[in-house]
């Protein structure tokens, strides 16, 4: 991995790694905004005044957060009113580097299988260990030289 894309992937993996632990922690049943508001002892009226919103708008934003349909701008206003920040991130299920490797593996497996099946029909089959070596070598090449269409498979 020596390209700028690879450097960017490594940097993003590093930046996002602290969020991995949060992937498995569900939000509170009523949503973060309501949970924090109640923990701080703030009423809906207090948050509404601080956020410059109506009480109905605060209740609506809290309900929408609990349903997963809240707008980020609304959540930010509630957070600001409670002296909080909204931290937003898309967290890869593994890592970006691993996602690239897995995709390269799918491509390599498909290509090697296609050639292998053709050779088998001509009685020129390759042993499984050799086939696996070819896949590993191809994965390295594909990861290093991701071309257009890499994610099409």
C-alpha positions as CSV (number, residue, x, y, z in Angstrom):
1,X,0.0,0.0,0.0
2,X,1.8,3.1,-1.2
3,X,-0.7,5.3,-2.9
4,X,-2.5,8.3,-1.6
5,X,-5.7,6.4,-1.5
6,X,-4.1,3.8,0.8
7,X,-2.7,6.5,3.0
8,X,-6.1,8.0,3.3
9,X,-7.7,4.7,4.1
10,X,-5.1,4.0,6.9
11,X,-5.7,7.5,8.3
12,X,-9.4,7.1,8.3
13,X,-9.1,3.7,9.9
14,X,-7.0,5.2,12.6
15,X,-9.5,8.1,13.1
16,X,-12.5,5.8,13.2
17,X,-11.1,3.1,15.4
18,X,-12.2,4.7,18.7
19,X,-15.8,4.5,17.5
20,X,-15.7,0.8,17.0
21,X,-16.7,0.1,20.6
22,X,-19.8,2.3,20.1
23,X,-21.1,0.2,17.2
24,X,-22.4,-2.4,19.6
25,X,-23.9,0.0,22.1
26,X,-27.5,0.8,21.3
27,X,-28.8,4.3,22.0
28,X,-31.1,4.7,25.0
29,X,-34.7,3.6,24.3
30,X,-36.0,7.2,24.4
31,X,-33.0,8.6,22.5
32,X,-29.9,10.5,23.6
33,X,-31.5,13.9,23.7
34,X,-34.3,13.0,26.0
35,X,-32.1,10.8,28.2
36,X,-29.5,13.6,28.6
37,X,-32.2,16.2,29.2
38,X,-33.8,14.2,31.9
39,X,-30.5,13.3,33.5
40,X,-29.6,17.0,33.6
41,X,-33.0,17.8,35.2
42,X,-34.0,20.1,32.3
43,X,-37.6,20.4,31.3
44,X,-38.8,20.5,27.7
45,X,-39.5,24.2,28.3
46,X,-35.9,24.8,29.4
47,X,-34.5,23.1,26.4
48,X,-37.0,24.9,24.1
49,X,-36.0,28.3,25.5
50,X,-32.3,27.6,25.2
51,X,-32.6,26.2,21.7
52,X,-35.0,28.9,20.5
53,X,-37.6,26.3,19.7
54,X,-41.2,25.6,20.7
55,X,-41.9,22.8,23.3
56,X,-43.6,20.9,20.5
57,X,-40.5,21.1,18.3
58,X,-38.4,19.7,21.1
59,X,-40.8,16.9,21.8
60,X,-40.9,16.2,18.1
61,X,-37.1,16.1,17.7
62,X,-36.8,13.8,20.8
63,X,-39.5,11.5,19.4
64,X,-37.8,11.5,15.9
65,X,-34.5,10.7,17.4
66,X,-35.9,7.7,19.2
67,X,-37.4,6.5,15.9
68,X,-34.2,7.2,14.0
69,X,-35.6,9.9,11.8
70,X,-34.3,13.0,13.4
71,X,-32.5,15.6,11.3
72,X,-29.0,16.3,12.3
73,X,-29.6,20.1,12.5
74,X,-32.4,19.5,15.0
75,X,-30.3,17.2,17.1
76,X,-27.5,19.7,17.1
77,X,-29.8,22.5,18.3
78,X,-31.0,20.2,21.2
79,X,-27.4,19.3,22.0
80,X,-26.2,22.9,22.0
81,X,-29.1,23.8,24.4
82,X,-27.8,21.1,26.8
83,X,-24.1,22.1,26.4
84,X,-23.4,18.9,24.3
85,X,-22.0,18.1,20.9
86,X,-23.3,15.8,18.3
87,X,-20.6,13.5,17.2
88,X,-21.5,12.0,13.8
89,X,-19.5,9.2,12.1
90,X,-20.0,6.3,9.7
91,X,-18.1,3.5,11.4
92,X,-17.0,0.6,9.3
93,X,-18.0,-2.9,10.5
94,X,-14.4,-4.0,10.2
95,X,-12.0,-1.4,8.8
96,X,-11.7,0.3,5.5
97,X,-8.5,-1.6,4.7
98,X,-10.2,-4.9,5.5
99,X,-13.2,-4.0,3.3
100,X,-10.8,-3.4,0.4
101,X,-9.1,-6.7,1.0
102,X,-12.4,-8.6,1.1
103,X,-13.6,-7.0,-2.1
104,X,-10.2,-7.9,-3.8
105,X,-10.7,-11.4,-2.5
106,X,-14.2,-11.7,-4.1
107,X,-12.8,-10.4,-7.4
108,X,-9.7,-12.7,-7.3
109,X,-11.8,-15.8,-6.3
110,X,-14.2,-15.2,-9.2
111,X,-11.4,-14.7,-11.7
112,X,-9.4,-17.7,-10.6
113,X,-12.4,-19.9,-10.4
114,X,-13.4,-19.0,-13.9
115,X,-9.9,-19.8,-15.3
116,X,-9.7,-22.9,-13.1
117,X,-13.1,-24.3,-14.4
118,X,-12.0,-23.7,-17.9
119,X,-8.7,-25.5,-17.3
120,X,-10.5,-28.4,-15.6
121,X,-12.7,-28.9,-18.7
122,X,-9.5,-29.2,-20.7
123,X,-8.0,-31.7,-18.2
124,X,-5.4,-29.2,-17.1
125,X,-6.7,-28.6,-13.6
126,X,-4.6,-26.9,-10.9
127,X,-4.3,-28.3,-7.4
128,X,-6.4,-26.5,-4.7
129,X,-3.3,-25.2,-2.9
130,X,-2.0,-23.6,-6.1
131,X,-5.4,-22.1,-6.8
132,X,-5.4,-20.6,-3.3
133,X,-1.9,-19.2,-3.9
134,X,-3.0,-17.6,-7.1
135,X,-6.0,-16.0,-5.3
136,X,-3.6,-14.6,-2.6
137,X,-1.2,-13.2,-5.2
138,X,-4.1,-11.7,-7.1
139,X,-5.6,-10.1,-4.0
140,X,-2.3,-8.3,-3.3
141,X,-2.2,-7.0,-6.9
142,X,-5.8,-5.9,-6.8
143,X,-5.4,-4.1,-3.4
144,X,-2.3,-2.3,-4.7
145,X,-3.8,-1.3,-8.0
146,X,-7.5,-0.7,-7.6
147,X,-9.0,0.2,-10.9
148,X,-12.2,1.5,-12.1
149,X,-15.0,-1.0,-11.5
150,X,-13.3,-2.5,-8.4
151,X,-16.5,-2.2,-6.4
152,X,-18.8,-3.4,-9.3
153,X,-18.5,-7.1,-8.3
